Amino acid sequence: MKSIIVVGAQWGDEGKGKIVDIYSEFADVVVRSTGGNNAGHTLVVKGDKFVFHLIPSGILHPGKKCVIANGVVVDPKVLLAEIGRLKERGYLKDDGQLKVGLLANIIMPYHILLDRVREEKLGSRKIGTTARGIGPCYEDKIARTGIRACELIRPDTFAEKLRANLELKNFLLKNYYGAEEISFQAVLEEYLGYGELLKPHFVDTSRFLNEEMNRGAKVLFEGAQGTLLDIDHGTYPFVTSSNTTAGGACTGSGVPPTKIGGVVGVSKAYATRVGGGPFPTELFDEEGQRIRDRGNEYGSTTGRPRRCGWFDAPVVRYAHRLNGLSSLALTKLDVLSGLPRVKVCVAYEIGGVRRDEVPLSLAEFEEAKPVYEQVEGWKEDISTAKEFGDLPKAAQKLVRLLEEVSGVEISLVSVGPDRNETIMRKNPFRA
């Protein structure tokens, strides 16, 4: 296949960064198409840890072209910090390796401040956002008042739009939230400076991607968050502000779906989520804490502890339906080593009735009680396994069960955090 989309098949934090890093070896171009710096991808390469919030993790591979497309909301301060850290470590020697969409919306200081004070005002009803300004920026985008990357290099246009936005934002901040107003002049000077620094990276990314694909380049689309956080199909309102499904990768990057060859979903061997919202298999006991600690389930963006639970097959089946998954990459199987038994949710019980599908009603989802199947655990360290047959029989049985109950072939199994601690059963670029 020439072009592959990688998406989260749960609530995000599935380990997509590692999977994208592995597949990047076989791609020519790696694309981030939606979301913002509320997402974080953590990679371990030869013992070195890297955390990315905006830049595609394919940047660690020499010669790979990386794209932050128009569907991403970009905090220029965060992006420049990432660029600086990469250059300090010997990467991104050529600015042309990283391309940023001219039409990408820009996260402004008032977006970040509004995100924080809004959550504070909601109190117990808060969504659990990362307070990075993602939602307010997408709101302005939909309201057609957003500021885009191309305007950071057009001072007059930028000043006009900034002044108009601050008139309303400062009114809200001062009179409704009781917060301090934001200075027009300070923001104007700061963000025009960011525009000059990022100007070498700004391009028409839709044109660039389509030209690359037309000449036969292999393109990898890197998803952010997970399917159950999709603004249209997720556990609304406990969702992100963009389309995290495979369709979102097309609209966010300006590439038609007819050019996509396959979709790989990423799922942990268990389940996690952050923030509020339903989570039927959530564990509140020592077993849940053990999974959290062994899996280092703390947000790479915020440091927040993640809620942990057993694998939820209805959720992954739902992701399969929405994304048309070609296969599944299973991560963090090693985290389950040492558990006496492993549970898998195969259905729900809601109001005394068995349900095999994710309920669309939030109230019903919150009432859902998991129906479990159980397999024996294993004690062995599996991090050195290179082939599927190297895994303990109980681990093999679990993987086969997950394939059966999710309805998706598992093409990759991650047995440790490092790039090399991976069992590749099928390469999607060679399928």
C-alpha positions as CSV (number, residue, x, y, z in Angstrom):
1,M,0.0,0.0,0.0
2,K,1.2,3.5,-0.8
3,S,-0.6,5.5,1.9
4,I,-1.6,4.5,5.4
5,I,-3.5,6.2,8.2
6,V,-2.7,5.4,11.8
7,V,-5.6,6.1,14.2
8,G,-6.2,5.5,17.9
9,A,-8.8,2.8,18.4
10,Q,-9.7,3.8,22.0
11,W,-9.6,7.1,24.0
12,G,-6.2,8.2,22.9
13,D,-2.8,7.6,24.5
14,E,-2.6,4.2,22.8
15,G,1.1,4.4,21.9
16,K,0.6,5.7,18.3
17,G,3.9,7.6,18.5
18,K,5.9,4.3,18.6
19,I,3.8,2.7,15.9
20,V,4.2,5.8,13.6
21,D,8.0,5.8,14.4
22,I,8.2,2.1,13.3
23,Y,6.2,2.6,10.1
24,S,8.0,5.8,9.2
25,E,11.0,3.7,8.2
26,F,9.0,2.5,5.2
27,A,7.3,5.9,4.4
28,D,8.6,8.9,2.4
29,V,6.3,11.5,4.1
30,V,4.8,11.6,7.6
31,V,1.7,13.8,8.2
32,R,0.0,15.2,11.2
33,S,-3.5,16.2,10.0
34,T,-5.6,17.1,13.1
35,G,-5.5,18.1,16.7
36,G,-3.0,20.3,18.5
37,N,-0.4,20.2,21.3
38,N,-3.0,18.6,23.6
39,A,-1.7,15.3,22.1
40,G,1.7,13.9,23.0
41,H,3.7,11.1,21.5
42,T,6.4,9.5,23.6
43,L,9.1,7.5,21.9
44,V,12.1,5.5,23.2
45,V,14.9,5.1,20.6
46,K,18.0,3.2,21.7
47,G,17.2,4.2,25.3
48,D,16.7,7.9,24.5
49,K,13.3,9.4,25.2
50,F,11.6,11.8,22.9
51,V,8.2,13.6,23.5
52,F,6.4,15.2,20.5
53,H,3.3,17.4,20.7
54,L,3.1,18.8,17.2
55,I,5.9,17.5,15.0
56,P,5.3,14.1,13.5
57,S,7.5,11.5,15.1
58,G,8.8,10.5,11.7
59,I,11.2,13.4,12.1
60,L,13.6,11.0,13.9
61,H,14.2,9.2,10.6
62,P,16.8,10.9,8.3
63,G,15.4,12.2,5.0
64,K,11.7,11.7,5.9
65,K,9.6,14.7,5.0
66,C,7.2,15.7,7.8
67,V,4.1,17.7,7.5
68,I,1.9,19.6,10.0
69,A,-1.2,20.0,7.8
70,N,-4.0,22.6,7.7
71,G,-6.3,20.6,10.1
72,V,-3.9,21.0,13.0
73,V,-4.2,24.0,15.4
74,V,-0.7,25.2,16.0
75,D,0.8,26.9,19.0
76,P,3.8,28.6,17.4
77,K,5.6,28.9,20.8
78,V,5.3,25.2,21.4
79,L,6.3,24.4,17.8
80,L,9.4,26.5,17.9
81,A,10.4,24.9,21.3
82,E,10.1,21.5,19.7
83,I,12.2,22.5,16.7
84,G,14.8,23.9,19.0
85,R,15.0,20.7,21.1
86,L,15.3,18.6,18.0
87,K,18.1,20.7,16.6
88,E,20.0,20.6,19.9
89,R,19.9,16.8,19.7
90,G,21.2,16.7,16.1
91,Y,17.9,16.3,14.2
92,L,16.1,18.6,11.7
93,K,19.3,19.9,10.2
94,D,17.4,20.9,7.1
95,D,14.4,23.2,7.7
96,G,12.9,21.9,4.5
97,Q,12.3,18.5,6.2
98,L,9.4,20.1,8.2
99,K,6.5,21.7,6.4
100,V,3.6,23.6,8.1
101,G,0.3,24.3,6.4
102,L,-0.3,28.0,5.5
103,L,-4.0,27.5,6.3
104,A,-3.5,25.9,9.8
105,N,-5.2,27.9,12.5
106,I,-3.0,29.5,15.2
107,I,-3.6,29.1,18.9
108,M,-3.5,32.5,20.5
109,P,-2.9,33.5,24.2
110,Y,-6.6,34.3,24.6
111,H,-7.4,30.7,23.6
112,I,-5.2,29.3,26.3
113,L,-6.5,31.6,29.0
114,L,-10.2,31.1,28.0
115,D,-9.6,27.3,28.1
116,R,-8.3,27.5,31.7
117,V,-10.9,29.9,33.1
118,R,-13.7,28.1,31.5
119,E,-12.7,24.8,33.1
120,E,-12.4,26.5,36.4
121,K,-15.9,28.0,36.1
122,L,-17.4,24.6,35.2
123,G,-16.1,23.1,38.4
124,S,-17.4,19.6,38.8
125,R,-18.9,19.7,35.3
126,K,-15.5,20.3,33.7
127,I,-14.6,18.4,30.5
128,G,-11.0,17.7,31.7
129,T,-9.2,19.5,28.8
130,T,-5.4,20.0,28.8
131,A,-6.0,23.8,29.0
132,R,-3.8,24.3,25.9
133,G,-6.3,26.4,24.0
134,I,-7.3,23.7,21.6
135,G,-11.1,23.9,22.0
136,P,-11.3,27.7,21.9
137,C,-9.1,27.8,18.8
138,Y,-11.3,25.3,17.0
139,E,-14.3,27.3,18.0
140,D,-12.9,30.4,16.4
141,K,-12.1,28.3,13.3
142,I,-15.7,27.2,13.0
143,A,-16.9,30.7,13.7
144,R,-14.7,31.9,10.9
145,T,-12.8,34.3,13.1
146,G,-9.7,32.3,13.5
147,I,-6.2,33.5,12.6
148,R,-4.2,31.2,10.2
149,A,-0.5,30.7,9.7
150,C,-0.5,32.6,6.5
151,E,-1.6,35.7,8.4
152,L,1.4,35.7,10.7
153,I,3.5,36.8,7.8
154,R,1.1,39.5,6.7
155,P,1.4,42.1,9.5
156,D,-1.5,44.4,8.5
157,T,-4.0,41.5,8.1
158,F,-2.8,39.9,11.4
159,A,-3.2,43.2,13.3
160,E,-6.7,43.8,12.0
161,K,-7.9,40.3,12.9
162,L,-6.1,40.3,16.3
163,R,-7.7,43.6,17.2
164,A,-11.2,42.4,16.3
165,N,-10.8,39.2,18.2
166,L,-9.4,40.8,21.3
167,E,-12.3,43.2,21.5
168,L,-14.6,40.3,22.2
169,K,-12.2,38.0,24.1
170,N,-11.1,40.7,26.5
171,F,-14.8,41.6,27.2
172,L,-15.4,37.9,28.1
173,L,-12.3,37.6,30.1
174,K,-12.9,40.7,32.2
175,N,-16.6,40.8,32.5
176,Y,-17.6,37.2,32.6
177,Y,-14.6,35.3,33.9
178,G,-13.0,38.0,36.0
179,A,-9.6,37.5,34.4
180,E,-7.0,40.0,33.2
181,E,-7.3,41.4,29.7
182,I,-4.7,40.6,27.1
183,S,-2.4,43.3,25.6
184,F,-2.9,43.8,21.8
185,Q,0.6,45.3,21.3
186,A,2.4,42.6,23.2
187,V,0.7,39.8,21.3
188,L,1.1,41.5,18.0
189,E,4.9,41.8,18.4
190,E,5.3,38.4,19.8
191,Y,3.4,36.5,17.2
192,L,4.8,38.5,14.2
193,G,8.1,37.4,15.5
194,Y,7.0,33.7,15.6
195,G,5.8,34.2,12.0
196,E,9.2,35.3,10.8
197,L,10.9,32.3,12.5
198,L,8.4,29.8,11.1
199,K,8.2,31.3,7.6
200,P,10.8,28.8,6.1
201,H,8.4,26.0,7.1
202,F,5.1,27.5,5.7
203,V,3.9,25.8,2.5
204,D,0.7,24.8,0.7
205,T,0.7,21.3,2.4
206,S,-2.3,20.0,0.5
207,R,-0.6,20.7,-2.8
208,F,2.7,19.3,-1.5
209,L,1.1,16.0,-0.4
210,N,-0.9,15.4,-3.5
211,E,2.1,16.1,-5.7
212,E,4.2,13.6,-3.6
213,M,1.4,11.0,-3.8
214,N,1.1,11.5,-7.6
215,R,4.7,10.7,-8.1
216,G,4.4,7.5,-6.0
217,A,5.6,8.6,-2.6
218,K,4.5,6.4,0.4
219,V,2.7,8.6,2.9
220,L,1.9,7.9,6.5
221,F,-0.8,9.9,8.2
222,E,-0.4,10.2,12.0
223,G,-3.6,10.4,14.0
224,A,-4.0,12.3,17.2
225,Q,-6.1,11.3,20.2
226,G,-8.4,8.3,19.7
227,T,-11.7,7.4,18.0
228,L,-13.8,7.7,21.1
229,L,-12.7,11.3,21.4
230,D,-13.9,12.3,17.9
231,I,-16.1,15.4,18.0
232,D,-18.9,13.7,16.0
233,H,-18.6,10.1,17.0
234,G,-17.0,10.1,20.5
235,T,-18.4,10.3,24.0
236,Y,-19.6,13.8,23.6
237,P,-19.1,16.2,25.4
238,F,-16.1,14.4,26.8
239,V,-14.3,14.6,23.5
240,T,-11.7,16.7,21.7
241,S,-12.6,19.4,19.2
242,S,-11.5,17.7,16.0
243,N,-12.3,14.6,13.9
244,T,-9.9,11.9,15.2
245,T,-11.1,9.2,12.8
246,A,-9.6,8.3,9.4
247,G,-12.0,10.6,7.6
248,G,-10.5,13.5,9.6
249,A,-7.0,12.7,8.3
250,C,-8.3,13.3,4.8
251,T,-10.1,16.6,5.5
252,G,-7.3,17.8,7.7
253,S,-4.6,17.2,5.2
254,G,-6.4,18.0,2.0
255,V,-5.9,14.5,0.5
256,P,-8.9,12.7,-1.1
257,P,-9.9,9.3,0.5
258,T,-9.4,7.6,-2.9
259,K,-5.7,8.0,-2.4
260,I,-5.7,6.1,1.0
261,G,-4.6,2.4,0.9
262,G,-5.3,1.3,4.4
263,V,-6.0,2.2,8.0
264,V,-4.2,0.8,11.0
265,G,-5.8,1.2,14.4
266,V,-3.7,1.3,17.6
267,S,-5.0,-0.2,20.8
268,K,-3.4,-1.1,24.1
269,A,-3.8,-4.6,25.4
270,Y,-5.9,-2.9,28.1
271,A,-7.6,0.5,28.1
272,T,-7.0,4.0,29.4
273,R,-8.6,7.4,29.2
274,V,-8.0,10.8,30.7
275,G,-10.5,13.5,31.8
276,G,-14.2,12.9,32.4
277,G,-16.6,10.6,30.6
278,P,-17.8,7.0,30.6
279,F,-15.3,4.2,31.0
280,P,-17.1,0.9,31.7
281,T,-14.0,-1.3,32.4
282,E,-12.2,1.2,34.7
283,L,-10.3,-0.4,37.6
284,F,-10.3,1.3,41.0
285,D,-8.3,-1.3,42.8
286,E,-4.6,-2.3,43.3
287,E,-4.7,-4.1,39.9
288,G,-5.6,-0.8,38.2
289,Q,-2.8,1.0,40.0
290,R,-0.4,-1.7,39.1
291,I,-1.2,-1.3,35.4
292,R,-0.9,2.4,35.7
293,D,2.5,2.2,37.3
294,R,3.9,-0.5,35.1
295,G,2.6,1.2,32.0
296,N,3.7,4.6,33.1
297,E,0.2,5.8,32.5
298,Y,0.8,9.4,33.1
299,G,0.1,12.0,30.3
300,S,3.1,13.0,28.2
301,T,1.5,16.4,27.8
302,T,0.1,17.1,31.3
303,G,1.5,14.5,33.6
304,R,-2.0,13.6,34.7
305,P,-2.6,10.0,35.8
306,R,-4.6,8.1,33.3
307,R,-7.7,6.1,34.2
308,C,-6.9,2.4,33.6
309,G,-9.2,-0.6,32.8
310,W,-9.4,-3.8,30.9
311,F,-9.6,-4.1,27.1
312,D,-13.0,-3.0,25.8
313,A,-13.9,-5.0,22.6
314,P,-17.1,-3.0,21.9
315,V,-15.0,0.2,21.8
316,V,-12.5,-1.3,19.3
317,R,-15.3,-2.8,17.2
318,Y,-16.8,0.7,17.1
319,A,-13.5,2.1,16.0
320,H,-13.3,-0.6,13.3
321,R,-16.7,0.4,11.9
322,L,-15.9,4.1,11.9
323,N,-12.4,3.9,10.5
324,G,-12.6,0.8,8.3
325,L,-9.5,-0.7,10.0
326,S,-7.3,-2.9,7.9
327,S,-5.5,-4.2,11.0
328,L,-4.7,-3.4,14.6
329,A,-1.4,-2.6,16.2
330,L,-1.4,-3.9,19.8
331,T,0.7,-2.0,22.3
332,K,1.9,-2.5,25.9
333,L,1.3,-6.3,26.0
334,D,4.3,-6.4,28.3
335,V,2.5,-4.3,31.0
336,L,0.2,-7.3,31.6
337,S,3.1,-9.6,32.4
338,G,2.8,-10.9,36.0
339,L,-0.9,-10.6,36.4
340,P,-2.6,-13.8,37.5
341,R,-5.4,-13.4,34.9
342,V,-6.4,-10.9,32.3
343,K,-10.0,-9.8,31.6
344,V,-11.5,-8.7,28.3
345,C,-14.8,-6.9,28.0
346,V,-16.8,-8.5,25.2
347,A,-20.1,-6.8,25.7
348,Y,-22.1,-4.6,28.1
349,E,-25.1,-5.1,30.3
350,I,-27.4,-2.1,30.3
351,G,-30.7,-2.2,32.1
352,G,-30.4,-6.0,32.4
353,V,-30.0,-6.4,28.6
354,R,-26.8,-7.5,26.9
355,R,-25.5,-5.0,24.3
356,D,-22.7,-5.8,21.9
357,E,-22.3,-2.3,20.6
358,V,-21.2,1.0,22.1
359,P,-24.4,2.9,23.1
360,L,-24.7,6.3,21.6
361,S,-26.5,7.8,24.6
362,L,-24.1,9.1,27.1
363,A,-26.4,8.2,29.9
364,E,-26.6,4.5,28.7
365,F,-22.8,4.4,28.3
366,E,-22.4,5.6,31.9
367,E,-24.7,2.8,33.1
368,A,-22.9,0.1,31.1
369,K,-21.6,-2.9,33.1
370,P,-18.9,-4.9,31.3
371,V,-19.4,-8.5,30.4
372,Y,-16.0,-10.2,30.7
373,E,-14.1,-13.2,29.3
374,Q,-11.0,-14.2,31.2
375,V,-7.7,-15.8,30.3
376,E,-4.8,-16.9,32.4
377,G,-1.9,-14.5,32.8
378,W,1.8,-15.2,32.4
379,K,4.9,-14.4,34.5
380,E,7.6,-14.3,31.8
381,D,9.3,-11.1,30.6
382,I,8.3,-10.8,27.0
383,S,10.4,-7.8,26.0
384,T,12.9,-9.9,24.1
385,A,10.3,-11.7,21.9
386,K,11.0,-11.2,18.2
387,E,8.4,-13.5,16.8
388,F,4.8,-14.3,17.8
389,G,5.9,-17.8,18.7
390,D,8.4,-16.4,21.2
391,L,5.5,-15.2,23.4
392,P,4.3,-17.4,26.3
393,K,1.3,-19.5,25.3
394,A,-1.0,-17.5,27.6
395,A,0.0,-14.2,25.9
396,Q,-0.5,-15.8,22.4
397,K,-4.0,-16.9,23.6
398,L,-4.8,-13.4,24.7
399,V,-3.8,-11.8,21.4
400,R,-5.9,-14.4,19.5
401,L,-8.8,-13.6,21.7
402,L,-8.5,-9.9,21.1
403,E,-8.4,-10.5,17.4
404,E,-11.6,-12.6,17.7
405,V,-13.6,-10.2,19.8
406,S,-12.6,-7.1,18.0
407,G,-12.9,-8.5,14.5
408,V,-9.6,-7.1,13.4
409,E,-6.3,-8.8,12.5
410,I,-3.5,-7.8,14.9
411,S,-0.6,-7.0,12.6
412,L,1.9,-5.7,15.2
413,V,2.5,-6.5,18.9
414,S,4.6,-4.1,21.1
415,V,6.4,-5.9,23.9
416,G,8.3,-2.9,25.4
417,P,8.7,0.8,25.0
418,D,11.8,0.8,22.7
419,R,11.5,0.8,18.9
420,N,13.2,-2.6,18.7
421,E,10.8,-4.2,21.3
422,T,8.2,-5.0,18.6
423,I,6.8,-8.1,16.9
424,M,5.9,-7.1,13.3
425,R,3.5,-9.8,12.0
426,K,2.6,-7.9,8.8
427,N,3.9,-4.6,7.3
428,P,1.0,-2.5,6.1
429,F,3.2,-0.8,3.5
430,R,4.0,-4.2,2.0
431,A,0.5,-5.7,2.3
